[in-house]
Amino acid sequence: MIVKITQVKSGIDRSLRQKKTLVALGLRKMHAVKEVEGTPQILGMIKKVSHLVKVEELA
């Protein structure tokens, strides 16, 4: 399963853990888009910052 992640809110004024999670997902700027494999580890990271990102499932 491929997942498309788009950052829709800023990481500014968030906890260090949330900022590092965004970077680990490959999202460094607002409206950045990244397509990643939907492994359990990636889905867990997405869940932790779900209020900052928009997720779409591809294929």
VMD Tcl script that draws the C-alpha trace (Angstrom):
set ca {
  {0.00 0.00 0.00}
  {1.34 3.42 -0.98}
  {0.35 6.43 1.13}
  {0.49 10.07 -0.01}
  {1.16 12.45 2.89}
  {0.69 16.23 2.60}
  {1.69 18.61 5.40}
  {-1.21 21.03 5.93}
  {-0.23 22.67 9.25}
  {3.07 24.05 10.44}
  {5.41 22.30 12.84}
  {6.17 25.64 14.50}
  {5.13 25.75 18.18}
  {4.79 21.94 18.32}
  {6.68 19.55 20.56}
  {10.17 18.47 19.52}
  {8.87 14.91 19.11}
  {6.23 16.02 16.57}
  {8.80 18.12 14.67}
  {11.18 15.16 14.44}
  {8.35 12.89 13.30}
  {7.54 15.27 10.44}
  {11.20 15.30 9.39}
  {11.35 11.50 9.62}
  {8.36 11.32 7.27}
  {10.23 13.58 4.83}
  {8.05 16.65 5.37}
  {10.13 19.78 5.89}
  {7.88 22.59 4.59}
  {4.22 23.45 4.41}
  {2.34 21.74 1.56}
  {5.20 19.28 1.07}
  {4.02 15.99 -0.44}
  {5.64 12.61 0.06}
  {4.63 9.16 -1.15}
  {5.74 6.36 1.16}
  {5.11 2.66 1.70}
  {2.37 2.12 4.30}
  {4.31 0.01 6.79}
  {3.14 -0.26 10.42}
  {6.01 2.05 11.49}
  {5.05 4.75 8.97}
  {1.34 4.47 9.83}
  {2.22 4.90 13.52}
  {4.19 8.07 12.77}
  {1.30 9.40 10.66}
  {-1.08 8.76 13.57}
  {1.12 10.81 15.93}
  {1.00 13.88 13.65}
  {-2.42 13.27 12.09}
  {-3.54 16.78 13.08}
  {-0.72 18.26 10.95}
  {-1.02 16.16 7.80}
  {-3.54 15.01 5.19}
  {-3.30 11.36 4.16}
  {-4.49 9.73 0.94}
  {-4.19 6.04 0.15}
  {-2.92 5.25 -3.34}
  {-3.34 1.77 -4.83}
}
mol new
graphics top color blue
foreach p $ca { graphics top sphere $p radius 0.5 }
foreach p [lrange $ca 0 end-1] q [lrange $ca 1 end] { graphics top cylinder $p $q radius 0.2 }
display resetview
